[in-house]
Amino acid sequence: MKIALVNPPWDFAGSIYFGCREPHLPLEYGYARQMLEAEGHDVILIDGQLDGLTLSTVSERVAQARPDMTVVTTAPSYLFWRCAPPELRVPKQTLRAVRPASGLTVAIGPHGSTAPRAALAKLDADVVVMGEAEEILVELARTIRSDWHRVPAIAHRHSGQVVVQGGPHASDMSRLPALRWPDHAVARHHHHHHRFDAPARGPGAEIETLRGCPYHCSFCAKEHFRDSYRRRPLALVLEELDGLLSQGVEYVYFIDEIFLPNRPLLRALAERNLRFGVQTRIDLWTPEMLEMLGRAGCVSIEAGVESLSPEGRDHLDKDCRLSTEELTARLIFAKRHVAFVQANLIEAEFDNDDEIARWRDALQSHGVWANEPVPLFPYPGSPDYRRLWGMPDDRAWERAHAYYLARFDDFSDIQEQRPLPLDELEDRGRALA
């Protein structure tokens, strides 16, 4: 079978999107490509974002390939499945543009994982994968359409009815291969995600050591994808990392939901001439392990503090056992060993604006950056969504989006304008396609 894996040419105008706008390596497609090729399939990866393609060029490349199956993702990168653009404008445009030559159409991503019926209808795809997609794409490629009822974790149409089979899939991390990227893809990856200590000289990359998280913070949208906590075998991580280093990569960002203290990994990283960044919780790191993290080459920490009050952290289900004073001291200690340390805050009703301003000033006097509190979007797939409305249904993304726009007047500092209503964004996608 010939299969096209398509990452759309993303455009975030008018969107509520908290993620980075720069291209990142599409790890989900990297795993899927190697696993599909191992089974004898002919796979082409068309990355509209990393290669700077127009929608028409993406369509032309699909037409040239004439695939039997085309896969389109609804989020720019695995790194941002937890905070994807709520609207499906760009994936809709992409599927519509490639459909004349696409063969079977498959959608993957957080939207189909939380609201599969709605995603199937909006995208007009043949099938939607729920949860992590790599192993399910292999199963789809093995299975003729009349036997799709045997494939788990998908939504599709059968005899005029939408059929949702099982729940979101969690990949076996021991089965996902060490990724190998073409030299040209690595060379184009100029972005060093969340790096501020020095300008980039060589390529950057992304990699993961685990999926899921043992914590269940109320704001984290991971219940329907990347939820179950699993480590990748260290040997696979290091094989992949050494391949990237041989291609000239000088900086790696670990996209783990939470980069946990891991002595064997840190020892192995310390043996390599590498700089890297992580997202983590500062309360999980002892001073000794923070020193080890710095020696291993870490130059960037993005640490979720979220709230300055115990009541606020409890409300967010942080399960944090350190006081605000202890968290502050741990952040300042981390800055002695890591070039850039950031503390993230979420807008919480329990925190006082003046107290936040004093705390941010105090941290900045020690070189630690703390962002202004970000308004909380109740993503479908997060406990916060369930608190408000129960389990996600076909209007889950519209409901969360309308609630967010009605509740807040000020948005995150990366949004240049007031976000547009979701229906308007997706209708605009229809007009532009």
ABEGO torsion letter per residue (X at the ends): XBBBBBBBBBBABGBBBABBABBBBBAAAAAAAAAAAAAGBBBBBBBAAAAGBBAAAAAAAAAAAGBABBBBBABABAAAAABBBABAAAAAAAAAAAAAAAEBBBBBEAAAAABAAAAAAAAGBABBBBEBAAAAAAAAAABBAAAAAABBGBBBBBGGBBBBBEBBBBBBAAABBBBBBBAAAAAABABBBGBAABBBABBBBBBBABBEBABBBAABBAAABGABBBBBBAAAAAAAAAAAAAAGBABBBBABABBBBBAAAAAAAAABBBBBBBBBBAAABBAAAAAAAAAAGBABBBBBAGBABAAAAAAAGAGBABBAAAAAAAAAAAAAABABBBBBBBBBAABBAAAAAAAAAAAAAAGBBBBBBBBBBBBBGBAAAAAAAEBBBAAAAAAAAAAAAAABABBBAABABBBBBAAAAAAAAAAAX
